[in-house]
């Protein structure tokens, strides 16, 4: 028995559904087998793909894409054990998984041909891989698709259907297909031990996926490009299948287990690094970026205040920590312990937040954004002028404050390697573990604040400040609290950043620049990830930091690609990658296919009941 959706219609390529599904399965199996063959005759690019029987990292991506396509295709037959992974019963996840394998594999093969000078550099295994992913994709195009995601295509003949299917479908429909599938039947509740095993398995897979992306060699950008294709389109397939919604309900029922698993997986990251501290620094910077983005999420996501100079608060914390941590060029000549330096940095950022917010938070909208943008630029210029010539000798001007000593906490020097559980952790691994604690603290503050009375007041002001004021909320005081709290969290992250970089210079705190974090990228991380959520800014920060770090050959076109990505996101998913449920319903309230499933409605009703009880 084949599972089909009630809204499915004719396929893009007309063929019997049984033949299309068999073609998809055959193509995905062929793609998996091709990864065990040689794709090139030389190791010059993009790595060693000359070995038979031992897939390289880039070939492993093809295996994953083919396996995901195979699972969704076989699940369409109604196989009892596989129906759980595609509760929507739609064929769109199969098409998206096939598209992920197609984009991952063909981008690699085309890059090999271009880089090495022709198709003659491909071994037979490369041709088998191309044939496999193309056959799987054509078979997926022959499956019935949902009416809302069907393309109006002119089917002149099979040849033109092939061309239009590959080109236009890949370009224009992947984002539409990524819209979450709401028609998911309620899942039978599993035993507690089974749900705990599922949560552990999901976080283990997530740790492997994140580690693979961070550990990709900077000299092999094609591997990271293929990784992005697979993760991006593959995640869309999982979202469309309804599996992510089902997993979300499992994690919601086991919140403590989920939090524990997330913390364990995060701590385990430096212990599984094969290259020492080479890539741990990227993870440290991602955590710093994400921590600051979470602080900005209080200001923008909860209170609705557009702050374009938020990176200045990060700079205030970093400069304060540099001045009081015993740097040789410090104008104060003092050395506080870490806890005192962190509190001083937070206090300084808090004071600046209040000083800047008190006279400006009576403004709204664009006027407030312009004022905060001016504050960010004033801070950067002022730090460059406090050099003893243009102003007092405090920050050494453009040269900044170098030689900031490494942190030392209860005799534990963060700048020295330490052996923990038989694994040698380098300096950046020490700072990584410290940032995990800082991140946990910020997440706790954010979650407690958003669920408190003041958090509800922030949301009320964000939705309609005039109505909130009429209901008795002191808008100015509430907004000032949000501004001050967000500034202090950014200052806390700045104190750690100063010791990680061992130097602080004004150029690190611009409105927009080639290297995040800066104000533009921080705001984009919040919007891209999903305003008002915890995991959204973390995911957005990871993407916006990792992609420029790995694709340095595209640095000249970085802002162009960044702008195109934001335009597409605002057009097709304005609520962000990880959306707040209320915002998602508001943005898609007129969509016919956005039907709330029974188990989701029960969860939302329970949340409303809890809020009423708290009120």
C-alpha positions in Angstrom: 0.0 0.0 0.0 1.4 3.4 -1.0 0.8 6.3 1.4 -0.4 9.4 -0.5 -1.7 12.8 0.6 -5.2 13.8 -0.2 -4.0 17.0 -1.9 -1.6 15.3 -4.3 -2.0 15.8 -8.0 -0.3 14.8 -11.3 3.5 14.6 -11.1 5.9 16.9 -12.9 7.0 14.1 -15.2 4.1 11.9 -16.1 4.7 8.2 -15.3 3.1 5.5 -13.2 3.7 6.1 -9.5 5.0 2.5 -9.0 7.6 3.0 -11.8 8.6 6.4 -10.5 9.2 5.0 -7.0 11.1 2.1 -8.3 13.3 4.4 -10.4 13.9 6.6 -7.4 15.0 3.6 -5.3 17.3 2.3 -8.1 18.9 5.7 -8.6 19.5 6.2 -4.9 21.1 2.7 -4.5 23.3 3.4 -7.5 24.4 6.7 -6.0 25.3 4.9 -2.7 27.3 2.2 -4.6 29.1 4.8 -6.6 30.7 6.3 -3.5 32.7 3.1 -3.1 34.2 3.6 -6.6 37.0 6.0 -7.7 35.7 9.4 -9.0 39.1 10.8 -10.2 42.5 9.6 -11.2 44.4 12.3 -9.2 44.5 13.6 -5.7 45.0 17.2 -6.8 41.3 18.1 -6.3 39.1 17.9 -4.3 40.9 15.3 -2.2 41.8 11.6 -2.6 38.9 10.2 -4.6 41.0 7.6 -6.3 40.5 4.7 -3.8 38.0 1.8 -4.4 36.0 0.5 -1.5 36.8 3.4 0.9 34.7 6.5 0.5 36.3 9.9 1.1 34.5 12.6 3.1 32.9 14.2 0.1 31.7 10.8 -1.1 30.2 10.2 2.3 27.9 13.1 1.6 26.6 11.3 -1.5 26.0 8.2 0.6 24.0 10.2 3.1 21.9 11.9 0.4 21.3 8.6 -1.4 20.3 6.9 1.9 17.9 9.7 2.9 16.3 9.5 -0.6 16.1 5.7 -0.3 14.4 5.8 3.1 11.7 8.3 2.0 11.1 6.4 -1.2 10.7 3.0 0.6 8.5 4.7 3.3 6.1 5.5 0.5 5.3 1.8 0.2 3.9 1.8 3.7 6.6 -0.2 5.2 5.7 -0.4 8.9 9.0 0.5 10.4 9.6 3.4 8.1 6.2 5.1 8.1 7.3 6.9 11.4 9.9 9.0 9.6 7.4 10.5 7.1 4.2 11.0 9.0 2.9 13.5 6.5 2.6 10.8 3.8 3.8 13.4 1.2 6.2 12.7 -1.6 7.8 16.1 -1.3 10.4 14.9 1.2 11.5 12.3 -1.3 11.9 14.9 -4.0 13.9 17.2 -1.6 16.2 14.4 -0.5 16.8 13.5 -4.2 17.5 17.1 -4.9 20.0 17.2 -2.0 21.9 14.2 -3.4 21.8 15.7 -6.9 23.1 19.1 -5.8 25.8 17.6 -3.6 27.1 15.1 -6.1 26.8 17.2 -9.3 28.4 20.2 -7.8 31.4 18.1 -6.9 31.7 16.5 -10.3 31.3 19.8 -12.1 34.0 21.4 -9.9 36.3 18.5 -10.7 35.8 18.9 -14.4 36.3 22.7 -14.2 39.3 22.6 -11.8 41.2 19.8 -13.5 40.3 20.8 -17.1 37.6 18.6 -18.5 35.3 15.6 -18.0 38.2 13.3 -19.0 39.5 13.7 -15.4 36.4 11.7 -14.1 36.8 8.0 -13.5 33.8 5.7 -14.2 32.7 6.0 -10.6 32.0 9.7 -11.2 29.8 8.8 -14.1 27.9 6.2 -12.1 27.4 8.7 -9.3 26.0 11.3 -11.8 23.7 8.7 -13.4 22.5 7.5 -10.0 21.5 11.0 -8.6 19.9 12.1 -11.9 17.8 8.9 -12.1 16.7 9.2 -8.5 15.8 12.9 -9.1 13.8 12.0 -12.3 12.0 9.3 -10.4 11.1 11.7 -7.6 9.7 14.1 -10.2 7.4 11.3 -11.4 5.8 11.0 -7.9 2.5 12.8 -7.2 3.3 16.1 -5.3 1.1 18.3 -3.2 -1.1 20.7 -5.1 0.2 23.8 -3.3 3.8 23.0 -4.3 3.1 21.9 -7.9 4.8 23.8 -10.6 2.9 24.9 -13.7 5.3 23.3 -16.2 4.8 22.9 -20.0 5.3 19.2 -20.8 6.2 19.4 -24.4 8.0 16.0 -24.3 10.2 13.9 -22.1 13.4 15.8 -23.1 12.0 19.2 -22.2 10.5 17.8 -19.0 14.0 16.6 -18.0 15.6 20.0 -18.6 12.9 22.0 -16.9 12.7 19.6 -14.0 16.4 19.8 -13.3 16.9 23.5 -13.8 13.7 25.2 -12.8 12.6 22.9 -10.0 16.0 23.1 -8.3 16.1 26.9 -8.6 12.6 27.9 -7.7 10.9 25.2 -5.7 13.2 24.1 -3.0 12.3 27.0 -0.7 8.6 26.5 -1.2 8.9 22.8 -0.6 10.7 23.6 2.7 7.5 25.1 4.2 6.6 22.9 7.3 4.0 20.2 6.6 1.2 20.7 9.1 -1.0 17.7 8.1 0.8 15.3 10.3 -1.2 12.5 12.0 -0.7 12.3 15.8 2.0 9.8 16.7 1.4 7.0 19.1 3.2 7.9 22.3 6.3 5.7 22.7 7.6 4.3 26.0 9.8 6.7 28.0 12.9 4.7 27.4 12.3 4.7 23.6 11.8 8.5 23.6 15.0 9.0 25.6 16.9 6.8 23.1 15.5 8.8 20.2 16.6 12.1 21.9 20.1 10.7 22.5 20.3 9.5 18.9 19.1 12.9 17.5 21.7 14.8 19.4 24.4 12.4 18.6 23.7 12.8 14.9 23.5 16.6 15.3 26.9 16.6 17.0 28.4 14.6 14.1 26.8 16.9 11.5 28.1 20.0 13.2 31.5 18.6 13.8 31.8 17.5 10.2 31.0 21.0 9.0 33.4 22.8 11.4 36.2 20.3 10.7 36.1 20.6 6.9 39.5 21.6 5.6 39.7 25.3 4.6 41.8 24.3 1.6 38.9 22.1 0.3 36.0 24.5 -0.1 34.1 22.1 -2.4 33.7 19.7 0.5 32.0 22.5 2.5 29.8 23.6 -0.5 28.6 20.0 -0.9 28.0 19.8 2.9 25.9 22.9 2.7 23.8 21.5 -0.1 23.2 18.3 1.7 22.4 19.8 5.1 20.2 22.6 3.8 18.1 20.7 1.3 18.1 17.6 3.5 16.8 19.6 6.5 14.1 20.9 4.2 13.1 17.3 3.4 12.9 16.4 7.1 10.9 19.5 7.8 8.5 18.8 5.0 8.0 15.2 6.1 6.8 16.2 9.5 9.5 14.3 11.2 10.9 17.4 12.9 7.5 18.3 14.3 7.2 14.8 15.7 10.6 15.0 17.3 9.7 18.5 18.7 6.8 16.9 20.6 9.0 14.2 21.9 11.6 16.7 23.2 8.8 18.9 24.7 7.6 15.9 26.7 11.1 15.2 27.9 12.4 18.7 28.5 15.0 17.8 31.2 16.4 14.9 29.2 16.6 17.2 26.1 18.5 19.9 28.0 20.8 17.3 29.5 21.5 15.7 26.2 22.2 19.1 24.6 24.7 20.1 27.3 26.4 16.7 27.1 26.8 16.9 23.3 28.1 20.5 23.5 30.7 19.5 26.1 31.7 16.5 24.1 32.7 18.5 21.1 36.4 19.3 22.0 36.9 15.7 23.2 36.2 14.3 19.7 38.4 16.8 17.8 41.1 14.9 15.9 43.0 18.0 14.8 43.5 19.5 18.3 42.7 23.2 18.5 42.7 23.9 14.8 39.0 24.2 14.4 38.0 24.6 18.1 38.7 28.4 17.7 35.9 28.5 15.1 33.5 26.9 17.6 34.6 29.4 20.3 33.9 32.4 18.0 30.5 30.9 17.1 29.6 30.6 20.7 30.7 34.2 21.4 28.7 35.4 18.3 25.6 33.4 19.4 25.8 34.6 23.0 25.8 38.3 21.8 23.0 37.5 19.3 20.9 36.1 22.2 21.3 39.3 24.1 20.3 41.3 21.0 17.3 38.9 20.7 15.9 40.4 24.0 16.1 43.9 22.5 14.9 43.1 19.0 13.0 39.8 19.3 11.1 40.3 22.5 10.9 44.1 23.0 10.8 45.0 19.3 13.5 47.7 19.5 15.6 48.0 16.4 19.2 48.4 17.6 21.8 49.0 14.9 24.8 49.7 17.2 24.5 46.7 19.5 28.1 45.5 18.8 29.3 48.6 20.8 28.2 46.9 24.0 30.3 43.9 23.1 33.2 46.3 22.7 32.5 48.0 26.0 32.8 44.6 27.8 36.0 43.7 25.9 37.7 47.0 26.5 36.8 47.0 30.1 38.1 43.5 30.6 41.3 44.4 28.8 41.9 47.4 31.0 41.4 45.6 34.3 42.9 42.2 33.5 46.6 43.2 33.7 47.4 44.0 30.1 50.9 45.5 29.7 49.5 48.5 27.8 46.6 49.1 30.1 46.3 52.7 31.4 45.0 51.5 34.8 47.7 49.0 35.8 45.4 46.7 37.7 44.7 43.0 37.4 41.3 41.7 38.6 40.5 38.0 38.9 38.3 36.7 36.1 35.0 36.8 38.0 35.7 40.5 39.0 36.7 41.4 35.4 33.5 39.7 34.0 31.3 41.6 36.5 33.1 44.8 35.7 32.6 44.3 32.0 28.9 43.6 32.5 28.5 46.6 34.8 30.2 48.9 32.3 28.0 47.7 29.5 24.9 48.0 31.7 25.8 51.6 32.5 26.4 52.4 28.9 23.0 50.8 28.0 21.2 52.9 30.6 23.1 56.1 29.6 22.3 55.6 25.9 18.8 54.2 26.4 17.5 56.8 28.9 17.4 59.7 26.5 16.7 57.8 23.3 14.2 55.1 24.1 11.3 57.6 23.9 11.9 57.4 20.2 10.4 54.7 18.0 11.1 52.8 14.8 13.5 54.3 12.3 14.4 57.2 14.7 15.6 54.8 17.4 17.5 52.8 14.8 19.4 55.9 13.6 20.3 56.9 17.1 21.6 53.4 18.0 23.6 53.3 14.8 25.2 56.6 15.7 26.1 55.3 19.1 27.9 52.3 17.6 29.9 54.6 15.3 30.7 57.0 18.1 32.0 54.2 20.3 34.3 52.9 17.6 35.6 56.4 16.7 36.1 57.3 20.4 38.1 54.1 21.1 40.3 55.1 18.2 40.9 58.6 19.5 41.8 57.8 23.1 45.4 57.5 22.2 47.0 60.4 24.1 47.0 62.7 21.1 43.4 63.2 20.1 42.2 62.4 23.6 43.3 60.9 26.9 45.7 57.9 26.8 43.4 55.0 27.7 42.9 52.7 24.7 46.1 53.2 22.6 43.9 54.4 19.8 43.9 52.4 16.6 46.6 50.1 18.0 44.2 48.8 20.6 45.2 47.0 23.8 47.5 44.0 23.0 49.0 41.3 25.3 45.9 40.6 27.3 46.9 37.8 29.7 45.3 34.4 29.6 42.5 33.7 32.1 43.4 31.9 35.3 40.5 30.6 37.4 41.3 28.8 40.7 44.7 27.9 39.4 43.4 26.6 36.1 45.3 28.5 33.3 43.2 28.7 30.2 46.2 29.4 28.0 47.8 26.1 28.7 46.8 22.6 27.5 45.3 20.3 30.1 44.6 16.6 30.1 41.0 15.8 31.0 39.7 12.2 30.9 42.8 11.1 29.0 42.3 13.8 26.2 44.5 16.8 25.9 42.5 20.0 25.6 44.2 23.0 24.1 43.8 26.6 25.0 40.8 27.2 22.7 39.1 24.1 24.1 39.4 25.6 27.6 37.7 28.8 26.3 35.1 26.7 24.5 34.1 25.0 27.7 34.0 28.4 29.5 31.7 29.8 26.7 29.4 26.8 27.1 28.9 27.9 30.7 28.4 31.5 29.6 25.9 30.4 26.9 24.0 28.3 29.5 23.8 31.3 31.8 22.5 33.6 28.9 20.0 31.0 27.8 18.7 30.7 31.4 18.4 34.5 31.7 16.6 34.7 28.3 14.2 31.9 29.0 13.3 33.2 32.5 13.0 36.7 31.4 10.8 35.9 28.4 8.4 33.8 30.5 8.2 36.4 33.3 5.8 39.3 33.7 8.4 41.6 32.3 8.8 39.3 29.3 5.1 39.5 28.6 5.3 43.2 28.8 8.1 43.3 26.2 5.9 41.2 23.8 3.0 43.5 24.4 5.1 46.6 23.5 6.5 44.8 20.5 3.0 44.1 19.2 1.4 47.5 19.9 3.1 50.0 22.2 0.1 52.3 22.3 -2.2 49.6 23.4 0.3 48.3 25.9 0.6 51.8 27.4 -3.2 52.1 27.5 -3.3 48.9 29.6 -1.0 50.3 32.2 2.4 49.2 31.1 5.2 51.7 31.6 6.7 51.5 28.2 9.8 53.5 28.8 10.8 51.6 31.9 10.2 48.2 30.3 12.2 49.1 27.2 15.0 50.5 29.3 15.2 47.2 31.3 15.4 45.3 28.0 18.1 47.6 26.7 20.1 47.3 29.9 19.8 43.5 30.2 20.8 43.0 26.6 23.8 45.3 26.9 25.0 43.5 30.1 24.8 40.1 28.4 26.9 41.4 25.5 29.4 42.8 27.9 29.8 39.4 29.5 30.6 37.8 26.1 33.0 40.7 25.4 35.1 39.9 28.5 35.7 36.4 27.3 36.3 37.6 23.7 39.1 39.9 24.9 41.0 37.0 26.5 40.4 34.7 23.5 41.8 37.2 21.0 44.4 38.5 23.5 44.0 41.9 21.9 41.2 44.5 21.4 41.1 47.0 18.5 38.4 49.4 17.4 38.0 47.7 14.0 36.5 44.7 15.6 33.3 46.6 16.5 32.0 48.1 13.2 28.4 48.3 12.0 29.2 46.1 9.0 32.5 44.4 8.1 34.0 41.3 6.4 34.2 39.4 9.7 31.4 38.9 12.2 30.4 39.7 14.9 29.3 43.2 13.8 26.0 45.0 14.2 24.7 44.0 10.8 25.5 40.4 11.1 24.2 40.2 14.7 20.8 41.6 13.6 20.8 39.3 10.6 21.5 36.3 12.9 18.5 37.1 15.0 16.2 37.6 12.0 17.6 34.6 10.0 17.4 32.2 13.0 14.0 33.4 14.3 13.2 36.4 16.5 12.0 35.6 20.0 13.4 32.1 20.1 16.4 30.6 21.9 17.7 28.2 19.3 17.0 30.5 16.3 19.8 33.1 16.9 22.2 30.2 17.8 21.6 28.6 14.4 21.7 31.9 12.6 25.0 32.9 14.3 26.5 29.5 13.4 25.6 29.8 9.8 26.7 33.5 9.4 30.0 32.8 11.0 30.8 29.4 9.6 30.0 30.1 6.0 32.3 33.1 5.5 35.1 31.3 7.5 34.9 28.3 5.2 34.2 30.0 1.9 37.0 32.6 2.0 37.4 32.4 -1.8 34.0 34.2 -2.1 34.9 37.0 0.3 34.5 39.6 -2.4 30.9 38.5 -3.1 30.1 37.8 0.6 27.7 40.7 1.0 26.0 40.0 -2.3 25.3 36.4 -1.4 24.2 37.6 2.1 21.7 40.1 0.6 20.3 37.5 -1.8 19.9 35.0 1.1 18.0 37.6 3.2 15.7 38.5 0.2 14.8 34.9 -0.3 14.3 34.3 3.4 12.0 37.3 3.7 10.0 36.2 0.7 9.5 32.6 1.5 10.1 32.2 5.3 9.8 35.6 7.0 9.4 34.0 10.4 13.0 32.7 10.3 14.6 29.2 10.1 13.4 28.3 13.6 10.2 30.2 14.0 8.3 31.3 17.0 4.9 29.5 16.7 2.8 32.6 17.1 4.9 34.5 14.5 4.6 31.5 12.1 0.9 31.5 12.3 0.7 35.2 11.8 2.9 35.1 8.7 1.0 32.2 7.2 -2.5 32.8 8.4 -3.9 33.0 4.8 -2.1 29.8 3.7 -4.6 27.0 3.0 -2.1 24.2 3.8 -1.2 25.6 7.2 -3.5 23.4 9.2 -2.6 22.8 12.8 -2.4 19.1 13.7 -4.2 17.8 16.7 -1.1 17.1 18.8 0.2 20.6 18.1 -3.1 22.2 19.0 -3.1 20.3 22.3 0.4 21.6 23.0 -0.5 25.2 22.2 -3.7 25.0 24.2 -1.6 23.7 27.2 0.7 26.7 26.8 -2.2 29.1 26.7 -3.6 27.4 29.9 -0.3 27.7 31.6 0.0 31.4 30.7 -3.5 32.1 32.0 -2.7 30.2 35.2 0.5 32.3 35.7 -1.5 35.5 35.1 
